[in-house]
Amino acid sequence: MLSSATPALAENQGLFVNGIAGNVPLGLVKDAILGGAFASYNNTEVDWPQQARPTTGQDSLTLGESVTQGADNLDAALAKALTQIGPGEHVTIIGLSAGALVADEQLKRLLTDPNAPDKSKLKFVVVADSSRSTFNQNRYDNVLNYQYSTPAETKYDTIVVVAEYDGFADFPDRAWNIVAVANAYVGEFLNHVPSVFTDLSTVAPSDITATTNSLGGVTTKYFIPSEHLPLVELLPFLEPQEASLKQIVDSAYIRNDAKSAAAAPAPAAAVAVANTADAAAIAAPEAVAPAGAAGDTAPEVSAPAKTVPAKQPVPAPEPAADPTPVSDALDTATQAPADTPPPTGRRSAATRGSVGSGGAHRSRVNPASSAAASRAGASPSA
């Protein structure tokens, strides 16, 4: 172990924590992860058991036991990495799939560590983190014997990457929607691993959100939309029904509730009230407030042919406030150039095929074994 950093050795350090059973061959693809954001770093893979009984065998460790050992190993790796950075440099912990649970455990430990590094020296990135799925918040998984917990509020800036319909990290909030659940099962195979290789500079600004917690830590979430429903990709004959299937699937996610409400037509009663107000304004303009600035006097109206009781007009709804601008990404390596036009953030078929074993990855789709391995698709095994 190095005792201090020297100018010759100092550089940004990346600590990678892989998923269950090494779902991503890090030795071969480290430079491609998140579009090569960490290609210039000195990268180290942190060893941990990567087991989750029963999905990895009845004789293997439970997921909780594995995560605990992984956090112990990450402690040691972090201590070493901090000695290898110089002024203005930092360590980034990158948790992939179930490896993100190890990163989350490290965040929790740092909260009570009196020797925790300064915020400027440490950052976190979690990809396909099942503990951040709305469905899994503080949920006990009786198959994996694992207690999910909401990630700790932390001073460290964190990037969160999640692919739409990834059954591990984006399981439906309404698990009784069987179409959405089936779609998420397939998404475990088609959208889960590809999210690891997403170039974050191609994500559309509308799919990026940033929040700052009470400790000053900024969490920037990159949401990767799916170009098609995984269920339709698996079963192409469903393509003519994709639009209607998507409505059913999307209704299982709380995040879409506001969009559905905004798109719904106005209730008939509200329309009737508006029409009544309009009719009153036409019949008795003197009874309606003028459209000018406050203090203007309404024009005189000669004796009307018909007197109508004064009615107050129904006020128009106030325009929605401008959305809060999204803050910059945490690392310049993940930012798009200033002159880059807004990208779509959607992964093409070519991108999917370049991930891992490409088409071979698709050939292993087996929703039945996935369902047997865990509860409704939220297991972090990969």
N, C-alpha and C positions, 0 to 999 in steps of 0.2 A: 504494500500500500504506500502511495506517495504521501509524504507529510505536508507538502505545500506545493502550490502551483508555480510553475516557472513560465516565462514568456515563450520558451521553446515548445512547451507542452500544452499551454492553455488553449482551449477551444470549447465551443458549445458542446455539451454532452447530451446524448439521447439514451434513455433507459427504456427499452421495449419489454412489455410484459404480454406474452402471447396468450391465445385462447386455449380452450380445452383441447387436449391431445394435439397441440401444435397445429391448429387449423390453418395457419399461414406460415409457409416456409421462410422464416425471417432471414435466414442466411442467404437466400437467393433474391429476396424482394425488398429488403430494407430501403433501398434507394428509390423504390417506386411507391412506397406508402404515402398516402395523402399527396399524390402528385409530385413526390420527390422533395417535400418540404424539409426533410431532415437529411438529405443526401450529403450536405456539407458538414454534418455533425460527426463527432466521434461516437458511434453507436454501439451499445452493448445490450445483449439480450439477457434479461434477468430470469434465472432458472426458478421454477416452482413446480409442484407436483402435477398440476394440470389434470386433476381428477375430480370426478363428481359422481360418487356412487348413487344410484345403480347404473347410470348411463355409461360409465367407464368400467363396469364390472362390479360384482358383489364384493370382491376382495380389495377394492380400491378405497381411497380416502373419501370422506364426504366433501362436498364443495366447501363447507365452512372450514374444515381442517386444512384443505388445500390453500384456501385464501389466507388463513393465518400464517402458514409456512411461507407463502409467497410474500406477505408483508414483511416478515422477518428478513427474508433474503433481499427485499427491496430496500429495507433500512440500511443494510450493509453496503449495497451497491450505491445508494444515494450518498452515504458518507464518503465513499471513495471518489465518486464523480465530483463532489463539491471541492475536492482538493485539486481537481484538474481544470478548473476554470479560472480565467483571469478577469481583470476589471471589465465591466460591461458585458460579461458573458454569463450564461446561465445553464442550468440543467433542465431538461424537459422529460417528464415521465409520460410515456405513451402506452396506455392500456387498451388492448384490442380484445373485443368480445368479452369472454369471462376474465381476461386479464385486466379489464377495466374495473372489476370488483376488487382486485388487489390494489389498484391505484386509489380507489375510493377508500379502502381500509387505511392506506397510507395517509390520505387526507385527514381521516379521523384521528390517527395517532399524532399527527403534527399539531393538532389543536392543543394538546396537553404537553407537548415537548418543549421544555424551557430552552433547548438549544436549536429549535427549528430555524432553518435558514431564512434570511430576509426575503421578502416578496420578490425582489428584483433578481434573485438568484435561482428561483424555481418556478416552473410552469407545469401545467398538466394538460394532457390531451386524452380524451376517452372516446373510443369509437365503438358503436353498437353496444352500449352499456345497458344491460338489462335492468339494473337497479334504478335507472332514470325513466323507465317506462311508467306511464301513469298507472297502468294496471298493477304493477309490482310494488308500488309505494307502500312500504312497511307491511308487506305481505309475507306470510310464512308459506313456503313451498313444502308440502308434506311428502312429495315424491323425492325431492333432492335433500330434504331435511335441512333446509336453508332459510334463514330469516333475512329477507330483503329489508334494507333500511334506506331511508332517504339520504343521499350523500350529504356530508357535513358542510355547513356554511364555513367558508375558508377565506383567508386573505389572498390566496394564490389564484392568479388568473387561470381560467380553465376553458379549453375548447371542447365542445361536445358535438359529435358527428353521429347522425342517425338517418338511416335510409327508410323512406316510407314503405310500409307493409312488411318490414323485416320482423318476423314473428318473435324474435328474441328481444329486440329493442323497441319495437313499435307494435306491440300486441293490442288488439282492439280493447277499448275500455268496456264495451258491452259484449261480454263473452257469449251471450245467448244468440248473437247474430252469427249463425252457423256459416253463412257465406263469407263473412269477414274473417272468421276463424280459419276456414279452409284456405282462404287467400293468404293469411299470415303464415300458415304452415308451409305453403309453397315459397313464400317470401324468405323463409329461413334458408332456403337453398339458392334462390336466385338473386336476392338483394343483400343478404347478410355480408358475405365475404367481399363482394364488389365495393361496399361502402368503405372498406379499408383503403382502397386505392383511388378514392375520389380526389381530384384536384380541387382544393377548396377555392382557388381563384376563379373557378368556373361556376360557382354557386351564385344564383341570382340574389341581389340584395333583398328582395322580398322574402327570401327563404333563410335569412340570417337575422337572428335576434340577439340582443345583448342586454344583460341585466347586471346591476351592481348590488351586492349584498351589504349588510350593515358593517362588515369588516373591510370593505373596500375591494373585495375580490370581484372581478368581472368574469361572468360566464357567457361565452359566445357560442350560440347553438347554430349549427349548420344542418338544415333539414334538406335531405336529398330526395326530391320528388321522383316517383316511379313513372316512367314513360307509359307503361301499360300495367294492368293488373297482373301480378304473378300467375294468378289462376288462368288468365287468358293466354299468357305465354306458354304455360304448360299444356293447355288444351286449346289450340288455335281455333277449333270449330266454334268456340264461344265468342269469337271476335265480333260477329254482328250484334251480340247482346252486351258488348262491353260497356256502353254508356249507361244502360240501366243497371248492370251489375255494379258499376262503380258507385252509383247513387246508393245502392244497398250497402256496399262495403263502407263507404265514407260515413254513413249514418251511424256506424259503430264506434266512431272516434269523437270524443268530446270536442276536440279542436275544431271540428266542422260544424258544431251547433250554431255558432254565431253566423256563419256563412249561410246556413239553411234558413235561419230566421230572417236575415236581410233579404234573401231572395223570395221569401214568401209573399203572396199578394196581400194587399191591405184588407182587413176584415170588412165584410159588407156593411156593418153598422157604422164603421168609420167613414166609408164612402158616402153613406146616406147623410151623415152629419155634415160632411164637406159640401155635398150638393145643396143641402138646405141653406147653409151659410151663403153659398154663391147665389142662390135664388133671392135671398133677402137683400143682398148687396145690389142686385140688378133692379129689384122692385123699389127699394128705398135707399138710394146712395147716400142721403144725408145721415142715415143711421150708422154708416160704416166709417171707421177712422180713416183719414186721408193717408195716402201713401207717401207723402212728403216727410220732411224732417220734423222733429218734435217742435210744436209751437206754430206750425203752419195752420192757416185757417181754411176750413173746407169751403169750396165754392158754393155760392148761393144757388139754391134750387127753387125754381118757380113752383107754384102750387102744384103738387103732384096730383095726378088723377086718382091715385089710390093711396090710402094711408096704410102702412104696414108697421106693426110693432117693431121697435128697434131690437136688433139682435147683434150680439157681439160676434165678430168673425172668428173663425177657428184659426189660431195662429199657426203659421207654417213651421215645420220642425227646423230646429237650428242645424246648420251644416256640421258634419262630423269634424272633430279637430284633426289637424294634420298628425299623421303618425310620428311617434318619436323616432328621430333618425338613429340608425344602427351605428354603433361605434365601430372603429376599425378593428380588424382581426388582431389577435394577440401577437403573432409573429409576422414579420415582413415576408417570410418565406411563403406564407399562405395567402398573401394579399394579391389581388389582381392589379396590373399596371393601371395608372390613372387614365391612360388613353384607351383602355380595353372596353369595347361596348358591352353593355349588360348581357351576360350569357344566360342560357336557359337553365343551367343547373341540372338538366336531365341527362341520364346516362343512356347512350345509344347502344344498339345491339353490339356494335364493334367493341365498345368499352367493356361490356359484360363478357364478351368472348376472350378478352385479354387477361382476365383475372385468373390466377391460380392455374388450375387444370382446364380452364375454358369450358369447352363443351362437355368434357368428362365430368365436370362439376355438376352439370345439369343431369347427366345420366344417373346420378346417384339419388335423385329425388325419390323419397319414399315416405310419403305423409303418414303411412301407418306406423312405421318404426319411429318416426318423430313423435307421434301422439303417444306411443307406448313409453317413450323415453322420459316424458315429462308431462306436466299439466298443460294447459291450453297454450302451448307454444312459447312460454316465457322463460323456459330454461336457458341459462347462459351458455350451455355446451354448444360446440360448433361442429 
